[in-house]
Every structure is written in structure tokens, then in C-alpha cells.
Amino acid sequence: MQNTGNIKGLILINPYLIPKQSVDQAERLKEEFSALNVQTEIIADGFLSSGITNGKLNSALNGVDFIIYLDKDKYLSATLEKCGIRLFNRHDAVRICDDKAETCICLAGHDIKLPDTIFGTLCYSAESSVPNSHADKIAKRLGFPIIVKESFGSMGKGVYKADDKDELLAIMEKVKLKPHIFQEYIGFNKGKDIRIIVIGGKAVACMERFNPNDFRSNIATGGKGTPIIPPQSFIETAEKCARIIGLDYCGVDLLTDKDGNPVVCEVNSNAFFEGVEKVTGVNVAKLYAEHILESIKNIK
């Protein structure tokens, strides 16, 4: 690896709703870059430093070698990338992962098993009611229980399970003004999934998450993690998802069908790694920092 003393980077987080995990993530990355003799700064006001002047995009954040983009603002990431700044992850990858519907569309047709999915019809009027017939059609295609996901959300938020038509209609009313999807319930291992961290196209850490009290396995909803060496098919699926979407770093959440095959639940471009580091002992932050430096070594 090249002399890193003159390399500078930024770690960009959202300025408003900042979960503790996001701040911890940024601090861990800053710590590992410092150990590699790389200067980084954590900032939360990148949107105020960029815009359009005299008809041209500009950003005061130019002058750095990379930005680790821990935000989900697609307008800012597009601006920064068009200004020539190398983002980790890139704009398109963050945009695809942030939208659960778009993630499904991107991965479809690549010989990857996904839950059967129906894209919700977006309602533009709060006064309009969800037609009974829509619930009937969804139930006929997917069967109960049915998982309903708001297209934008993380840490298990905006994810619901409908066990019958009445519950489905109630959820549909709740999410009708938001982009959302309906998916078949993969319930072979209820409340359990496998989180695989992929960096530079290679799986580096894996844990099984289990929540005995909820169908969602997220640590944020009470799930607990244990280290695991998953079957090779799970590792290959996670790596394939990262490659298709174009991710430098991600966490791929995989369910298991009744035949033991991996089913992609979600792909997270800014997956928190504190939990998987504690569970597995793998220094994910260091591996990510090393990948970033290797990726930009020919730019300087």
C-alpha cells in the first residue's frame, strides 16, 4: 500500500436524526484510518457545502480523496459524485439499497432467490380508501401471513406482518401514502436470519441473528447475534448481491427456505458493524478502511 500520509478523507453522516450506531460507526472508521496514518474528519453538514452556482454543480468538499457516505440523501450523493469525489459507497449503490423496491428490481433476473413480491400502489390522497379487491388479489398471490415493507426504512422500522385480511387492510391504509411492497412470508426459521458483511466483493464476517419475540431479527428490535459459518451458497449469494448492485461495503440479510436455500431479505449499504464486530471478533472497520485505501491508490 502506498504512503498514506497525504491522503485525506471525510466521513459524512446525516445532520438530523443521527442514531448512536451511526456516530459510533463514523468514530470507529476514523480510529482505523488514524492507525493507517490517514487524516479523516466526520461532518454532518455536507448538504450546506454543495449546490448549484451559475448553472454548475459545486461542492466545498472537493479537495479530499474520498468520502465515506453514511447518509442516504440521494441528491447530495449525486452532487458529490458528479463533482468528481469518490464515494464509498457510490451514489447508485446507496440509492438502490435505500429503496427496498428498487433493490428487488435490481436483483431480479440474476438467479438469486427473492421472496415473491408485489409493488404497492401509491395513493396520492389521504381521503381515498384502499379497495377491498386489492387486498384480495395480494392475498391470493402471496397467501398469509404477508410481509409489508415501507420502501424506505432501517433497523426493522416500517416492516409489518399481516396474518389475515383485516390486518392486511389496516396496514395498507397505514402505508398507502408511502412507497411500499408486499412479500411472501419466509417463515421456515421464524425470527432468524444470517447477516453477512461484504467488503470489496468478499464476505468478511457472518452472524446469525435471532429474536424469539418478533418475526424481525434486527438487533434494534431485540435480536441477538451469534457467530456462524454459513453454507457456501449463502456466502456466494451475499457476494453476488454486492457485485450486482456495485457495493464496496454492505450487509446482506439472508433468510432460509424450507429446503435450506438462501433467500435475500435485504441489502444494506450502510449496515452497522458494531454488533457483528462484537459477535465475531472481526475488525470490520479496519478491513473497510484498508479496502478504501487500496481502491484509491491509483487515483493520487
C-alpha positions as CSV (number, residue, x, y, z in Angstrom):
1,M,0.0,0.0,0.0
2,Q,1.2,3.5,-0.9
3,N,2.4,6.2,1.6
4,T,-0.8,7.3,3.2
5,G,0.4,10.4,5.0
6,N,-1.0,12.8,2.3
7,I,-4.4,11.1,1.9
8,K,-7.4,12.9,3.3
9,G,-11.0,11.7,3.6
10,L,-14.4,12.7,5.0
11,I,-16.9,10.6,6.9
12,L,-20.3,12.1,6.1
13,I,-23.3,11.5,8.4
14,N,-26.9,12.9,8.4
15,P,-27.3,16.1,10.4
16,Y,-30.7,15.4,11.8
17,L,-31.8,12.0,13.1
18,I,-28.4,10.6,14.0
19,P,-28.7,7.2,15.7
20,K,-25.9,6.4,18.2
21,Q,-24.9,3.5,15.9
22,S,-24.2,5.9,13.1
23,V,-22.0,8.1,15.2
24,D,-20.2,5.0,16.6
25,Q,-19.7,3.7,13.1
26,A,-18.1,7.0,12.0
27,E,-15.8,7.1,15.1
28,R,-14.7,3.5,14.5
29,L,-13.7,4.3,10.9
30,K,-11.9,7.5,11.9
31,E,-10.0,5.4,14.5
32,E,-8.9,2.8,12.0
33,F,-7.9,5.4,9.4
34,S,-5.8,7.2,12.0
35,A,-4.0,3.9,12.7
36,L,-3.2,3.8,9.0
37,N,-1.9,7.4,9.1
38,V,-4.8,8.8,7.1
39,Q,-6.5,12.0,8.1
40,T,-10.3,11.9,8.2
41,E,-13.0,14.3,9.5
42,I,-16.5,13.5,10.5
43,I,-19.0,16.0,9.1
44,A,-22.8,16.3,9.3
45,D,-23.5,19.4,7.1
46,G,-22.4,18.3,3.7
47,F,-25.6,19.4,2.1
48,L,-24.8,23.0,3.0
49,S,-21.5,22.8,1.3
50,S,-22.8,21.8,-2.1
51,G,-25.2,23.1,-4.6
52,I,-25.6,24.9,-8.0
53,T,-23.9,28.2,-8.7
54,N,-24.1,29.9,-12.1
55,G,-25.7,26.8,-13.5
56,K,-22.9,24.5,-12.4
57,L,-22.8,21.9,-9.6
58,N,-20.2,22.7,-7.0
59,S,-19.0,21.4,-3.6
60,A,-16.7,22.8,-1.0
61,L,-15.9,19.2,-0.1
62,N,-13.6,18.9,-3.1
63,G,-10.0,18.5,-2.2
64,V,-10.4,15.2,-0.4
65,D,-9.5,11.8,-1.8
66,F,-12.7,10.1,-0.7
67,I,-15.9,10.4,1.3
68,I,-17.4,7.5,3.2
69,Y,-21.1,8.2,2.7
70,L,-23.1,7.2,5.8
71,D,-26.1,9.3,4.8
72,K,-28.9,8.2,2.4
73,D,-29.6,11.6,0.8
74,K,-29.5,10.7,-2.9
75,Y,-29.4,14.3,-4.0
76,L,-26.2,15.0,-2.1
77,S,-24.5,11.8,-3.1
78,A,-25.3,12.5,-6.8
79,T,-23.9,16.1,-6.4
80,L,-20.7,14.9,-4.8
81,E,-20.1,12.2,-7.3
82,K,-20.8,14.5,-10.2
83,C,-18.2,16.9,-8.7
84,G,-15.7,14.1,-9.1
85,I,-15.5,12.9,-5.5
86,R,-15.1,9.1,-4.9
87,L,-17.8,7.9,-2.6
88,F,-17.9,4.8,-0.6
89,N,-20.5,3.5,-1.4
90,R,-21.2,5.1,-4.7
91,H,-24.3,7.1,-5.4
92,D,-26.2,4.5,-7.4
93,A,-25.5,1.7,-4.9
94,V,-26.7,3.8,-2.0
95,R,-29.8,4.8,-3.9
96,I,-30.7,1.2,-4.9
97,C,-30.2,-0.1,-1.3
98,D,-32.1,2.7,0.3
99,D,-35.3,1.7,-1.6
100,K,-36.4,-1.8,-0.9
101,A,-38.5,-2.0,-4.1
102,E,-35.6,-0.8,-6.2
103,T,-33.3,-3.4,-4.5
104,C,-35.7,-6.2,-5.6
105,I,-35.9,-4.8,-9.1
106,C,-32.1,-4.6,-9.4
107,L,-31.5,-8.2,-8.1
108,A,-34.4,-9.8,-10.1
109,G,-33.3,-11.9,-13.1
110,H,-29.9,-12.7,-11.7
111,D,-30.6,-16.3,-10.5
112,I,-31.0,-15.0,-6.9
113,K,-33.9,-16.3,-4.8
114,L,-36.1,-13.4,-3.6
115,P,-39.4,-13.6,-1.8
116,D,-42.3,-13.3,-4.2
117,T,-43.0,-9.6,-4.2
118,I,-45.8,-7.2,-5.2
119,F,-45.2,-3.5,-5.5
120,G,-47.7,-1.4,-3.6
121,T,-49.9,1.1,-5.5
122,L,-49.0,4.5,-4.2
123,C,-52.0,6.6,-3.1
124,Y,-51.9,10.4,-3.5
125,S,-54.9,11.2,-1.5
126,A,-55.3,10.6,2.3
127,E,-59.1,10.6,1.8
128,S,-59.1,7.7,-0.6
129,S,-59.6,4.2,0.9
130,V,-57.8,1.1,-0.1
131,P,-60.1,-1.1,-2.2
132,N,-61.0,-4.5,-0.7
133,S,-60.2,-6.1,-4.1
134,H,-56.6,-5.0,-3.8
135,A,-56.2,-7.0,-0.6
136,D,-57.9,-10.0,-2.1
137,K,-55.6,-10.0,-5.1
138,I,-52.5,-9.7,-2.9
139,A,-53.7,-12.5,-0.6
140,K,-54.4,-14.8,-3.5
141,R,-50.9,-14.4,-4.9
142,L,-48.9,-14.4,-1.7
143,G,-51.0,-16.2,0.9
144,F,-51.0,-15.4,4.6
145,P,-49.0,-14.3,6.5
146,I,-47.9,-11.4,4.3
147,I,-44.9,-9.1,5.0
148,V,-45.5,-5.4,4.2
149,K,-42.5,-3.2,4.0
150,E,-42.2,0.5,3.6
151,S,-39.7,1.0,0.8
152,F,-37.6,3.4,3.0
153,G,-36.6,2.4,6.5
154,S,-33.9,0.7,8.5
155,M,-33.4,-1.2,11.8
156,G,-36.7,-3.1,11.3
157,K,-38.8,0.1,11.2
158,G,-41.7,0.2,8.7
159,V,-41.9,-3.6,8.4
160,Y,-45.2,-5.3,9.3
161,K,-46.8,-8.8,9.2
162,A,-50.4,-9.4,8.3
163,D,-51.9,-12.7,9.4
164,D,-55.3,-12.1,7.8
165,K,-57.2,-9.8,5.5
166,D,-58.3,-7.4,8.2
167,E,-54.7,-6.9,9.4
168,L,-53.6,-6.5,5.8
169,L,-56.2,-3.8,5.0
170,A,-55.3,-2.0,8.2
171,I,-51.6,-2.0,7.2
172,M,-52.4,-1.0,3.7
173,E,-54.3,2.0,5.0
174,K,-51.3,2.9,7.2
175,V,-48.8,2.8,4.4
176,K,-50.9,3.9,1.4
177,L,-49.2,7.3,1.1
178,K,-45.7,5.8,1.2
179,P,-43.9,3.6,-1.3
180,H,-44.2,0.0,-0.1
181,I,-44.0,-3.6,-1.1
182,F,-45.8,-6.8,-0.2
183,Q,-43.7,-10.1,0.1
184,E,-44.4,-13.7,0.9
185,Y,-43.5,-14.7,4.4
186,I,-40.4,-16.9,4.5
187,G,-41.1,-18.5,7.9
188,F,-39.0,-21.6,8.0
189,N,-36.8,-20.1,10.7
190,K,-39.1,-17.6,12.3
191,G,-37.3,-14.5,13.7
192,K,-34.0,-15.7,12.4
193,D,-31.7,-14.6,9.6
194,I,-28.0,-14.5,8.6
195,R,-26.2,-11.2,8.3
196,I,-23.1,-11.3,6.0
197,I,-20.8,-8.3,5.8
198,V,-19.2,-8.0,2.3
199,I,-16.2,-5.7,1.6
200,G,-14.7,-5.4,-1.8
201,G,-16.8,-8.2,-3.1
202,K,-15.7,-10.7,-0.4
203,A,-17.6,-11.9,2.7
204,V,-15.6,-11.0,5.8
205,A,-17.9,-11.6,8.7
206,C,-21.1,-13.5,9.4
207,M,-23.5,-13.8,12.2
208,E,-26.9,-15.4,12.8
209,R,-29.5,-13.1,14.3
210,F,-32.4,-14.5,16.3
211,N,-35.3,-12.8,18.0
212,P,-37.6,-15.2,19.9
213,N,-40.2,-12.5,20.4
214,D,-40.6,-10.9,16.9
215,F,-40.6,-12.0,13.3
216,R,-37.9,-9.4,12.7
217,S,-34.4,-10.5,13.7
218,N,-32.9,-7.0,13.8
219,I,-30.6,-6.2,16.8
220,A,-32.5,-2.9,17.1
221,T,-35.8,-4.9,17.7
222,G,-34.3,-7.2,20.3
223,G,-32.5,-9.8,18.2
224,K,-29.3,-11.4,19.4
225,G,-26.3,-12.3,17.3
226,T,-24.1,-15.4,17.3
227,P,-21.1,-16.2,15.1
228,I,-21.7,-18.6,12.3
229,I,-20.0,-20.2,9.3
230,P,-22.9,-20.3,6.8
231,P,-23.1,-22.7,3.9
232,Q,-21.1,-21.6,0.8
233,S,-24.4,-20.9,-1.1
234,F,-25.2,-18.1,1.4
235,I,-21.7,-16.6,1.1
236,E,-21.9,-16.7,-2.7
237,T,-25.3,-15.2,-2.7
238,A,-24.2,-12.3,-0.5
239,E,-21.1,-11.6,-2.6
240,K,-23.3,-11.8,-5.8
241,C,-25.7,-9.2,-4.4
242,A,-22.8,-6.8,-3.6
243,R,-21.4,-7.3,-7.1
244,I,-24.7,-6.7,-8.9
245,I,-25.5,-3.5,-7.0
246,G,-21.9,-2.3,-7.1
247,L,-21.2,-2.1,-3.4
248,D,-17.9,-1.5,-1.8
249,Y,-19.4,-2.4,1.6
250,C,-22.7,-3.9,2.6
251,G,-24.6,-6.1,5.0
252,V,-26.7,-8.8,3.2
253,D,-29.5,-10.3,5.2
254,L,-30.5,-13.8,4.2
255,L,-33.4,-16.0,5.2
256,T,-33.6,-19.8,4.8
257,D,-36.3,-21.5,2.8
258,K,-37.7,-25.0,3.7
259,D,-35.0,-26.6,1.5
260,G,-32.2,-24.8,3.2
261,N,-31.5,-22.4,0.4
262,P,-30.7,-18.7,0.9
263,V,-33.4,-16.1,0.2
264,V,-32.4,-12.5,0.1
265,C,-34.3,-10.4,2.6
266,E,-32.5,-7.1,2.3
267,V,-29.2,-5.5,1.3
268,N,-27.9,-2.6,3.5
269,S,-25.3,-0.2,2.0
270,N,-24.7,1.3,5.5
271,A,-25.1,-1.8,7.6
272,F,-24.0,-1.1,11.2
273,F,-21.0,-3.2,12.1
274,E,-20.7,-2.7,15.8
275,G,-22.8,-5.8,16.5
276,V,-21.0,-8.1,14.1
277,E,-17.6,-6.9,15.3
278,K,-18.5,-7.8,18.9
279,V,-20.1,-11.2,17.9
280,T,-17.4,-12.4,15.5
281,G,-14.2,-10.5,16.7
282,V,-13.6,-9.4,13.1
283,N,-12.3,-5.8,12.8
284,V,-14.7,-4.8,10.1
285,A,-13.8,-1.1,10.3
286,K,-10.1,-1.9,9.6
287,L,-11.0,-4.1,6.7
288,Y,-13.2,-1.4,5.2
289,A,-10.5,1.3,5.7
290,E,-7.9,-0.9,4.0
291,H,-10.3,-1.6,1.1
292,I,-10.9,2.1,0.6
293,L,-7.1,2.9,0.5
294,E,-6.5,0.0,-1.9
295,S,-9.3,1.3,-4.1
296,I,-7.9,4.9,-4.4
297,K,-4.2,4.0,-4.6
298,N,-4.1,4.7,-8.3
299,I,-6.0,8.0,-8.1
300,K,-3.4,10.1,-6.4
